[in-house]
Amino acid sequence: MTAQPTIANIAEAIWVTWPGEESIPTPAFTLRRSGDDSRRSRAATANRAVSDTDIAEAAQTMRGWGQPALFWVPSDQPELDAQLERLGYRAHDHSIYYGAPTATLAQHPPPPVTCFEIWEPLAIMADIWSETGTSPGRQEVMARATCPKTAIFGRMDAQPAGAAYVGANDGLALLHALATLPQHRRKGLGAHMMAQAGIWAARQGCDWLALAVGRDNGPACALYASLGMVPVGSYHYRSLAHA
């Protein structure tokens, strides 16, 4: 993939690199069944223009699984967004997709013994994720993915300091769960880990790397912009009860 990825390209890579336990396609929606606590691995995605009945049936199926009726709404589906709003589904968790060519991210390799590509993740990496808000359930999603993948282990001041997960699909790499321990922030480790992710992605034949970040996460958005990443779309969720 040499051109800038579309929202559809990124979405396809997300569902491969961050999968639910089961994906059930229907004519109207693809439904995802998952026992973890990740919204991304449980959200329904529209496959075409849908009717109110389609939405009601999808919601009933999700609730029957013990999951919330949760819909993923990308910025290129404004009709779906308006339809769900009319039906009383509230918007939440607004996120932006950032992307950049892997060559851009990889042009400044991290210093020696700063970043390591490791799979399976070390126990200390699981601890870093847990401490910074990536739950064990979300870590199970990483383990579940069958795509080419790795974890990035970051060190700073000769101490364990950060972790990230990256997977690849059809020439596009997706980075998830970039985390740095509070005492090691603002030291450049995030940029080093992004560079290592770009290096890994390039070796997998990926021309672009993308990620999703909360729209209100100013420091993270500033970091990605400083690395030459640009917004390439956005999405949010809609649910009847905040999920």
C-alpha positions as CSV (number, residue, x, y, z in Angstrom):
1,M,0.0,0.0,0.0
2,T,1.9,3.0,-1.3
3,A,-1.0,5.5,-1.2
4,Q,-2.4,7.0,2.0
5,P,-4.8,4.5,3.5
6,T,-8.5,5.1,3.5
7,I,-10.8,4.7,6.5
8,A,-11.9,1.4,5.0
9,N,-8.3,0.2,4.7
10,I,-7.6,1.1,8.3
11,A,-10.9,-0.5,9.5
12,E,-10.0,-3.8,7.8
13,A,-6.6,-3.8,9.4
14,I,-8.1,-3.0,12.8
15,W,-10.4,-6.0,12.8
16,V,-7.5,-8.2,11.8
17,T,-5.0,-6.9,14.3
18,W,-7.5,-6.4,17.1
19,P,-10.0,-9.2,16.6
20,G,-13.0,-10.3,18.6
21,E,-13.4,-13.9,19.6
22,E,-15.9,-14.4,16.9
23,S,-16.9,-12.4,13.8
24,I,-20.4,-13.0,12.4
25,P,-21.1,-11.3,9.1
26,T,-24.7,-10.6,8.2
27,P,-26.0,-8.7,5.1
28,A,-26.4,-5.5,7.2
29,F,-23.7,-5.7,9.9
30,T,-20.6,-7.6,10.9
31,L,-21.2,-8.5,14.5
32,R,-18.3,-9.3,16.9
33,R,-18.7,-11.5,19.9
34,S,-16.1,-11.2,22.6
35,G,-15.8,-11.7,26.3
36,D,-13.1,-9.1,26.8
37,D,-13.7,-5.5,27.9
38,S,-12.5,-3.9,24.6
39,R,-15.1,-1.9,22.7
40,R,-13.1,-2.2,19.5
41,S,-13.3,-6.0,19.5
42,R,-17.1,-6.0,20.3
43,A,-18.5,-3.2,18.1
44,A,-20.8,-3.9,15.2
45,T,-19.9,-2.4,11.8
46,A,-22.3,-1.7,8.9
47,N,-21.7,-3.4,5.6
48,R,-24.2,-1.3,3.6
49,A,-27.0,1.2,4.1
50,V,-29.1,-0.3,6.9
51,S,-32.7,0.0,8.0
52,D,-34.0,0.7,11.5
53,T,-35.0,-3.0,11.6
54,D,-31.5,-4.0,10.8
55,I,-30.2,-1.9,13.7
56,A,-32.8,-3.3,16.1
57,E,-32.0,-6.9,15.1
58,A,-28.2,-6.3,15.5
59,A,-28.8,-4.7,18.9
60,Q,-31.0,-7.6,20.0
61,T,-28.3,-10.1,19.0
62,M,-25.6,-8.3,20.9
63,R,-27.7,-8.0,24.0
64,G,-28.5,-11.7,23.8
65,W,-24.7,-12.4,24.0
66,G,-24.6,-10.3,27.2
67,Q,-22.9,-7.4,25.4
68,P,-24.0,-3.8,25.0
69,A,-25.6,-2.8,21.7
70,L,-22.5,-1.0,20.4
71,F,-22.0,0.4,16.9
72,W,-18.7,1.6,15.4
73,V,-19.4,4.8,13.3
74,P,-16.6,6.0,11.0
75,S,-16.5,9.5,9.6
76,D,-17.3,8.3,6.1
77,Q,-20.7,7.0,7.2
78,P,-22.6,10.1,8.2
79,E,-26.0,8.6,7.3
80,L,-25.5,5.8,9.8
81,D,-24.4,8.3,12.4
82,A,-27.6,10.4,11.9
83,Q,-29.8,7.3,11.9
84,L,-28.4,6.0,15.2
85,E,-28.7,9.4,16.8
86,R,-32.4,9.5,15.7
87,L,-32.9,6.1,17.3
88,G,-31.5,7.4,20.6
89,Y,-27.9,6.0,20.4
90,R,-25.4,8.3,22.1
91,A,-22.0,9.1,20.6
92,H,-18.9,8.6,22.8
93,D,-15.2,7.8,22.6
94,H,-14.4,10.0,19.6
95,S,-11.1,9.0,18.1
96,I,-8.8,10.2,15.2
97,Y,-6.8,8.0,12.9
98,Y,-3.2,9.1,12.4
99,G,-1.0,7.6,9.7
100,A,2.4,8.1,8.1
101,P,4.7,6.2,5.7
102,T,6.8,3.7,7.5
103,A,9.9,5.3,6.0
104,T,9.0,8.6,7.7
105,L,8.7,6.9,11.1
106,A,11.8,4.7,10.6
107,Q,14.2,7.5,9.5
108,H,15.5,8.1,13.1
109,P,16.2,4.7,14.6
110,P,16.1,4.6,18.4
111,P,19.3,4.5,20.4
112,P,20.9,1.2,21.2
113,V,19.2,-0.9,24.0
114,T,16.2,1.4,24.0
115,C,13.6,-0.5,22.0
116,F,13.2,-4.3,21.4
117,E,10.8,-6.3,19.3
118,I,9.5,-9.2,21.4
119,W,6.8,-11.7,21.0
120,E,5.4,-13.1,23.3
121,P,5.4,-10.0,25.5
122,L,7.4,-10.2,28.7
123,A,5.7,-10.2,32.1
124,I,7.1,-6.8,32.8
125,M,5.4,-5.5,29.6
126,A,2.0,-6.9,30.8
127,D,2.6,-5.1,34.1
128,I,3.3,-1.8,32.2
129,W,0.1,-2.2,30.2
130,S,-1.9,-3.0,33.3
131,E,-0.5,0.0,35.2
132,T,-1.3,2.4,32.3
133,G,-4.8,1.2,31.6
134,T,-4.6,-1.6,29.1
135,S,-6.5,-4.3,30.9
136,P,-5.7,-8.1,30.9
137,G,-8.8,-8.5,28.6
138,R,-7.3,-6.1,26.0
139,Q,-4.0,-7.9,26.3
140,E,-5.9,-11.1,25.5
141,V,-7.0,-9.5,22.2
142,M,-3.4,-9.0,21.2
143,A,-2.6,-12.6,21.9
144,R,-5.7,-13.7,19.9
145,A,-4.6,-12.0,16.7
146,T,-3.2,-14.3,14.0
147,C,-1.7,-11.6,11.8
148,P,2.1,-10.8,11.6
149,K,2.6,-9.0,14.9
150,T,5.1,-8.0,17.5
151,A,5.3,-6.1,20.8
152,I,7.7,-3.2,21.3
153,F,9.5,-3.1,24.7
154,G,10.9,0.3,25.7
155,R,13.6,1.0,28.2
156,M,14.7,4.4,29.6
157,D,17.4,5.2,32.1
158,A,18.3,1.5,32.1
159,Q,14.8,0.6,33.4
160,P,11.6,-1.0,31.9
161,A,9.6,2.0,30.7
162,G,7.1,1.3,27.9
163,A,5.3,-1.2,25.8
164,A,3.3,-1.2,22.5
165,Y,1.7,-3.7,20.2
166,V,1.7,-3.6,16.4
167,G,0.2,-5.9,13.7
168,A,0.2,-5.9,9.9
169,N,-2.5,-6.6,7.3
170,D,-2.3,-6.2,3.5
171,G,0.5,-3.6,3.5
172,L,-0.7,-1.6,6.4
173,A,0.5,-1.8,10.0
174,L,-1.7,-0.8,13.0
175,L,-0.2,0.2,16.3
176,H,-2.2,-0.3,19.5
177,A,-1.7,0.1,23.2
178,L,1.3,2.4,23.2
179,A,2.1,3.0,26.9
180,T,4.9,4.7,28.9
181,L,5.1,4.6,32.6
182,P,4.5,8.0,34.2
183,Q,8.0,8.4,35.6
184,H,9.5,8.0,32.1
185,R,7.2,10.3,30.1
186,R,8.5,13.4,28.3
187,K,11.9,11.8,27.7
188,G,11.4,10.8,24.0
189,L,10.6,7.2,24.6
190,G,7.2,7.4,22.7
191,A,9.0,8.7,19.6
192,H,11.6,5.9,19.9
193,M,9.0,3.2,20.2
194,M,7.1,4.6,17.2
195,A,10.3,4.5,15.2
196,Q,10.9,0.9,16.1
197,A,7.3,0.1,15.1
198,G,7.9,1.8,11.8
199,I,11.1,-0.3,11.3
200,W,9.3,-3.5,12.1
201,A,6.4,-2.6,9.8
202,A,8.7,-1.8,6.9
203,R,10.2,-5.3,7.2
204,Q,6.7,-6.8,6.9
205,G,6.2,-5.0,3.6
206,C,4.0,-2.2,5.0
207,D,4.3,1.2,3.4
208,W,2.1,2.9,6.0
209,L,1.5,2.7,9.7
210,A,-1.6,4.0,11.4
211,L,-3.2,4.2,14.8
212,A,-6.2,5.5,16.6
213,V,-6.1,8.0,19.4
214,G,-8.7,9.7,21.5
215,R,-9.6,13.1,20.0
216,D,-9.2,14.8,23.5
217,N,-5.7,13.2,24.1
218,G,-3.7,16.4,23.3
219,P,-0.3,15.2,24.3
220,A,-0.6,12.0,22.2
221,C,-1.9,13.9,19.2
222,A,1.0,16.3,19.5
223,L,3.5,13.5,19.6
224,Y,2.1,11.8,16.4
225,A,2.0,15.1,14.6
226,S,5.6,15.8,15.5
227,L,6.6,12.5,13.9
228,G,5.1,13.4,10.6
229,M,1.8,11.6,11.1
230,V,-1.4,13.1,9.7
231,P,-5.1,12.7,10.4
232,V,-6.6,10.2,7.9
233,G,-10.1,9.8,9.3
234,S,-12.0,9.5,12.5
235,Y,-14.6,7.4,14.2
236,H,-16.7,7.1,17.4
237,Y,-19.1,4.6,19.0
238,R,-22.8,4.9,19.6
239,S,-24.7,2.9,22.2
240,L,-28.0,3.2,24.1
241,A,-26.2,2.9,27.4
242,H,-22.6,4.1,27.5
243,A,-20.5,1.0,27.0
